Amino acid sequence: MLVQKTSGGCHHATSVLVASDPDHDSSRTTDQHSPRCTGTGYNSVSLCLSAPDAILERVLTSNPVVPGISVNRPAVDPPGEDLRAAGTAVAAPAPLARQSPADPTPLARHSRIDPRLVASLAAVYVIWSSTYLAIRIAVAELPPLVMAGARYSAAGLVMLAIARRRGSAWPSAAQWLRVVPAGVLLFVCGNGFVVIAEQSVSSGGAAVVCATMPLWTGVLAAIGGERPTWREWLSLAIGFVGVLVLMGGPSLEGRPLHLVLVVFSPICWALGSILSRRQARVWRTSAVLSSAMQMLTGGTLLVIAGFARGEQLPAHASAASWLAVAYLGVFGSLVGFTAYNWLLRHTRPVVATSYAYVNPILAVLLGAALSGEALGLTTLIANALIVGAIALALGRPRTAEPSAPGASSTK
């Protein structure tokens, strides 16, 4: 469709040649005049509200680039300004009924799965499912808090070096102080409580209790003004039912103090996650640098707390314990937490923390396969509920792009 306007003014014509509409003759030119048209018009077209021009306005405003259409479009006034100046109400254009497959719409671009999202979710789903068993192996011979602190401190140093190599400036004293609350909540409380608890609580049991973390995240986010959608609330409820089914089985046993600590761990982690997400929005620190600073502050405090408790490194430890620590440092901390920090910045909190519902499935299976922990029918039922909850949380209904609201102006 070739569009051309003659010299501006109310009584001049707009020439429209429709070449791509099957209902029009490609060789026919339609001239329309309207006394309502004034000013310079939009995109070299005087918007006269007759039938052919309604089609023209619909094309120009709904889809600026349509295959088969050539439009002469110099820089002019915004759409409808000439009509509004004359006191004419301008209705919002309806969206095009069809789009060319060769020209993806915004919805098509939005519906494509981001590879970074897939990789980050896979990392926290798979890697963090196995860290519970690795922690269980490590704390069998190594002091829990010192082990966790050394793991995070080493990973934090590596990540800080990576951030510096990428051009990040050395953090100021004020920046270090700002990350202390998140580092304490995430690592000292969120992770430190778990490593202490797993001295008597099974890895599957710890993962099950920590699976309540998305529910706490949803509640805390709602209190802070970021309300989950009804689908997310429903997924949280279904996932929590699955957690309750798992907790009713024989897998959750341990000393009373350890059970209390493992219950408070997901609450602290949820609060630290929300705090970290909001800090990232305000201070615009890179994900790698932010993760490094949080792990260094949290790891240092864990080591101090461990020595304050009287923990001491053993003279001899098995290779399995040290390999577990190395695995926790490289994969659990470097890879896993970097992926988690990316999710916190680019997805909603309920999606970012959905790994906690997946982790019990793999953690219980790994515990049963590698360390002989109990696996029964209730575990399988709970896992089915949790998988359904995750599908509901991550799934989105396929809807059309919303059209612009109608606009009118009278003077």
C-alpha positions in Angstrom: 0.0 0.0 0.0 1.5 3.3 -1.1 0.5 6.2 1.0 1.1 9.8 0.0 -0.4 13.1 1.2 -0.6 16.3 -0.8 0.1 19.7 0.7 -1.3 20.0 4.2 -4.7 21.6 5.0 -8.3 20.7 5.6 -9.5 20.5 2.1 -6.7 18.6 0.5 -6.8 14.9 -0.4 -5.2 11.8 0.8 -4.4 9.3 -1.9 -4.4 5.7 -0.8 -3.4 2.8 -3.0 -4.4 -0.5 -1.3 -2.1 -3.2 -2.6 -2.1 -5.7 0.2 -5.8 -5.9 1.1 -7.5 -8.8 -0.6 -10.9 -6.9 -0.6 -9.5 -4.1 -2.7 -8.5 -3.8 -6.3 -4.7 -3.3 -6.4 -5.0 -0.9 -9.2 -7.7 1.4 -7.6 -6.9 4.7 -6.0 -9.4 6.1 -3.5 -9.5 9.8 -2.9 -11.2 11.0 0.2 -11.9 14.6 1.4 -13.1 15.6 4.8 -13.7 19.0 6.3 -12.6 17.5 9.7 -9.0 17.2 8.6 -6.7 20.0 9.7 -3.0 20.5 10.4 -0.1 18.5 9.0 -1.4 15.1 9.9 0.4 12.0 11.1 3.2 10.4 9.2 2.3 12.4 6.1 -1.3 11.2 6.2 -4.3 13.4 7.0 -6.4 11.2 9.2 -9.9 11.7 7.8 -12.2 9.2 9.5 -13.8 7.6 6.4 -13.7 3.9 5.8 -10.5 3.7 3.8 -8.7 6.1 6.1 -9.8 4.1 9.2 -8.0 1.1 7.6 -5.0 3.4 7.0 -5.0 4.7 10.6 -5.3 1.1 11.9 -2.3 0.0 9.8 -0.1 3.0 10.8 -0.7 3.0 14.5 -1.1 -0.7 15.2 1.9 -2.0 13.2 4.5 0.5 12.0 6.3 -2.0 9.9 4.1 -4.3 7.8 5.5 -6.4 4.9 4.2 -5.2 1.5 3.5 -1.6 2.7 5.6 1.4 1.9 4.9 4.6 3.8 6.4 8.1 3.4 6.9 9.0 7.0 8.7 12.3 7.9 8.9 13.5 11.4 5.6 15.2 12.2 3.2 15.8 15.0 2.0 12.9 17.2 -1.1 10.9 16.0 -4.4 12.7 16.1 -3.0 16.2 17.0 -4.6 17.8 14.0 -8.0 16.3 14.9 -7.8 17.1 18.6 -6.9 20.7 17.7 -10.2 20.9 15.8 -12.1 19.4 18.7 -12.7 16.0 17.2 -12.7 12.9 19.3 -10.2 10.3 18.2 -10.8 6.6 18.9 -7.9 4.3 19.6 -7.1 2.0 16.7 -8.0 -1.6 16.8 -5.2 -4.1 16.6 -4.5 -5.9 13.4 -6.3 -9.3 13.1 -3.3 -10.9 11.5 0.5 -10.6 11.6 2.9 -11.9 9.1 5.0 -14.9 10.4 8.1 -13.2 9.0 7.5 -10.2 11.2 7.2 -11.5 14.8 4.8 -9.5 17.1 5.8 -8.3 20.5 3.9 -11.2 21.9 5.8 -13.7 19.8 9.1 -12.2 20.9 7.9 -12.3 24.6 6.8 -15.9 24.3 10.2 -17.1 23.3 12.0 -18.7 26.3 15.1 -16.9 27.4 18.1 -19.3 27.4 19.5 -17.5 30.5 16.2 -18.2 32.3 16.4 -21.9 31.4 20.1 -22.2 32.4 19.6 -20.3 35.7 16.6 -22.4 36.7 18.4 -25.6 35.7 21.4 -24.6 37.9 19.4 -23.8 41.0 17.1 -26.8 40.5 19.7 -29.4 39.9 22.8 -28.1 41.7 21.0 -26.9 44.9 19.2 -30.2 45.1 22.5 -32.0 45.5 24.0 -29.6 48.0 21.9 -31.0 50.8 23.6 -34.4 50.4 27.0 -32.7 50.0 26.5 -30.8 53.2 25.5 -34.0 55.0 28.7 -35.7 53.8 30.9 -32.7 54.8 29.5 -32.1 58.3 30.0 -35.7 59.2 33.7 -34.9 59.8 34.1 -31.2 59.4 32.8 -28.4 61.8 29.6 -27.1 60.2 29.9 -23.3 60.5 33.7 -23.1 59.7 33.1 -25.4 56.8 30.3 -23.3 55.4 32.2 -20.0 56.1 35.3 -21.3 54.3 33.2 -22.4 51.3 31.5 -19.1 50.9 34.6 -17.0 51.6 36.6 -18.8 48.9 33.8 -18.6 46.4 33.3 -14.9 47.2 37.0 -14.1 46.6 36.9 -15.9 43.2 33.7 -14.0 42.2 35.2 -10.7 43.4 38.2 -11.3 41.1 35.9 -12.0 38.2 33.9 -8.9 38.8 37.0 -6.8 39.0 38.3 -8.3 35.8 35.0 -7.3 34.1 35.6 -3.7 35.1 33.7 -3.4 38.4 35.2 -0.8 40.8 36.4 -1.9 44.2 33.5 -1.7 46.6 33.5 1.2 49.0 33.1 0.9 52.8 29.5 2.0 52.4 28.7 -0.7 49.9 30.2 -3.4 52.1 28.0 -2.2 55.0 24.9 -2.2 52.8 25.3 -5.9 51.9 25.8 -7.1 55.5 22.1 -7.5 56.3 21.5 -9.6 53.2 24.7 -11.6 53.8 23.7 -12.4 57.3 20.1 -13.4 56.4 21.1 -15.5 53.4 24.3 -17.2 54.6 24.7 -16.9 58.4 21.0 -17.7 59.1 19.6 -19.2 55.9 22.5 -21.5 55.2 24.2 -21.7 58.6 21.1 -23.0 60.3 20.8 -25.8 57.8 24.4 -27.0 58.1 24.1 -27.1 61.9 20.7 -28.9 61.6 22.1 -31.5 59.2 24.2 -32.9 62.0 21.1 -34.8 63.0 18.4 -34.0 60.3 18.5 -36.0 57.1 19.3 -34.2 53.8 15.9 -35.0 52.4 14.2 -33.7 55.6 16.2 -30.5 55.5 15.2 -30.0 51.8 11.6 -30.6 52.6 11.4 -28.0 55.3 13.4 -25.5 53.2 10.8 -26.0 50.5 8.4 -23.7 52.5 10.7 -20.8 51.5 8.6 -19.8 48.4 5.5 -19.6 50.6 7.4 -17.3 53.0 8.7 -15.3 50.1 5.2 -14.8 48.7 3.9 -13.7 52.1 6.8 -11.3 52.8 6.7 -9.9 49.2 2.9 -9.2 49.7 3.6 -7.4 52.9 6.2 -5.3 51.1 3.7 -4.4 48.4 4.7 -6.8 45.6 1.6 -9.0 45.5 1.8 -12.4 43.8 -0.8 -13.2 41.2 -3.6 -15.7 41.9 -1.8 -18.4 39.9 1.3 -17.9 42.1 -0.7 -18.0 45.3 -2.4 -21.2 44.1 0.9 -22.8 43.2 2.3 -21.8 46.6 -0.7 -23.5 48.3 -0.3 -26.7 46.3 3.4 -26.8 46.8 3.0 -26.3 50.5 0.5 -29.2 50.7 3.1 -31.3 49.0 5.6 -30.2 51.6 3.2 -31.1 54.4 2.7 -34.6 52.9 6.5 -35.0 52.9 6.8 -33.8 56.5 4.2 -36.3 57.5 6.5 -39.1 56.4 9.4 -40.6 58.3 12.1 -38.4 56.7 11.9 -35.4 59.2 13.7 -36.5 62.3 16.4 -34.9 64.4 17.3 -33.1 67.6 14.8 -30.5 68.8 17.2 -27.6 68.4 18.2 -28.7 65.0 14.5 -29.0 63.9 13.9 -25.4 65.2 16.9 -24.1 63.2 15.9 -25.8 60.0 12.4 -24.4 60.3 13.7 -20.8 60.7 16.2 -21.2 57.9 13.8 -20.7 54.9 12.2 -17.7 56.6 15.6 -16.0 56.9 16.5 -17.0 53.3 13.2 -15.6 52.0 13.7 -12.3 53.8 17.3 -12.0 52.6 16.2 -12.8 49.0 13.6 -9.9 49.0 16.2 -7.6 50.6 18.8 -8.5 48.0 16.3 -8.0 45.2 15.4 -4.5 46.4 19.0 -3.6 46.9 19.8 -4.6 43.3 17.0 -2.3 42.0 18.2 0.7 44.1 22.0 0.4 43.8 22.4 -1.1 40.4 25.4 -3.3 41.4 26.3 -6.1 39.0 25.0 -9.6 39.9 28.5 -11.0 40.1 29.8 -8.2 42.4 26.7 -8.3 44.6 27.0 -12.1 45.0 30.7 -11.8 45.8 30.2 -9.2 48.5 27.3 -11.1 50.1 29.2 -14.3 50.2 32.3 -12.7 51.6 30.5 -10.9 54.4 28.3 -14.0 55.2 31.3 -16.4 54.9 33.5 -14.3 57.2 30.8 -14.1 59.8 30.2 -17.8 59.6 33.8 -18.5 60.3 33.8 -16.1 63.2 30.7 -17.7 64.6 32.1 -21.2 64.2 35.3 -20.4 66.1 33.2 -18.6 68.7 31.2 -21.9 69.2 34.5 -23.7 69.8 34.6 -25.5 66.4 38.0 -26.8 65.3 39.3 -28.3 62.1 40.1 -32.0 62.5 43.6 -33.2 62.1 42.5 -35.7 59.5 39.4 -35.8 57.3 38.4 -38.2 54.6 38.7 -37.3 50.9 35.0 -37.5 50.6 34.5 -34.6 53.1 37.0 -32.4 51.3 35.5 -33.3 47.9 32.1 -32.4 49.2 33.4 -29.0 50.4 35.0 -28.4 47.0 31.7 -29.3 45.2 29.8 -26.9 47.5 32.2 -24.1 46.8 32.4 -24.4 43.1 28.9 -25.5 42.1 26.8 -24.7 45.1 28.3 -21.2 45.6 29.9 -19.9 42.4 27.4 -21.3 39.9 24.3 -21.7 42.0 24.2 -18.4 43.8 25.2 -16.4 40.6 22.2 -18.0 38.8 20.0 -17.3 41.8 21.0 -13.7 41.9 20.2 -13.4 38.2 16.8 -14.9 38.8 16.1 -12.4 41.6 16.9 -9.5 39.3 15.0 -10.7 36.2 12.0 -12.7 37.5 9.3 -12.4 40.1 10.2 -13.7 43.6 7.9 -16.7 43.4 9.6 -17.9 40.2 13.1 -17.2 41.5 12.4 -19.2 44.7 10.6 -22.1 43.0 13.7 -24.2 43.1 12.9 -24.9 46.8 9.9 -27.0 45.6 12.0 -28.9 43.1 14.9 -29.5 45.5 13.1 -31.9 47.8 12.3 -34.2 44.9 15.9 -34.6 43.8 17.3 -34.3 47.3 15.1 -37.2 48.6 15.9 -39.3 45.6 19.7 -38.7 45.9 19.5 -39.3 49.6 17.7 -42.6 49.1 20.0 -43.7 46.2 23.4 -42.7 47.7 23.0 -42.8 51.5 20.1 -45.2 52.1 17.6 -42.6 53.4 13.9 -43.7 53.5 11.8 -43.3 50.3 8.1 -44.2 50.5 4.7 -43.7 48.8 4.1 -40.4 50.6 7.2 -39.0 49.0 6.1 -39.9 45.5 2.6 -38.3 46.1 4.2 -35.2 47.5 6.6 -35.0 44.6 3.7 -35.1 42.2 2.0 -32.2 44.0 5.2 -30.2 44.0 5.7 -30.7 40.3 2.2 -29.5 39.6 2.8 -26.4 41.7 5.9 -25.6 39.8 4.1 -26.0 36.5 1.4 -23.6 37.7 3.8 -21.0 38.9 6.0 -20.9 35.8 3.2 -21.3 33.2 1.4 -18.3 31.8 -1.8 -18.2 29.8 -1.3 -17.3 26.1 -3.2 -14.1 25.6 -3.2 -11.4 23.0 -1.4 -8.2 23.5 -3.7 -5.7 25.1 -4.8 -2.9 22.9 -4.3 0.7 23.8 -7.1 2.2 25.8 -9.5 4.5 23.9 -8.5 8.2 23.9 -10.6 11.2 23.3 -10.1 14.9 23.5 -12.5 17.8 23.3 -11.8 21.5 23.6 
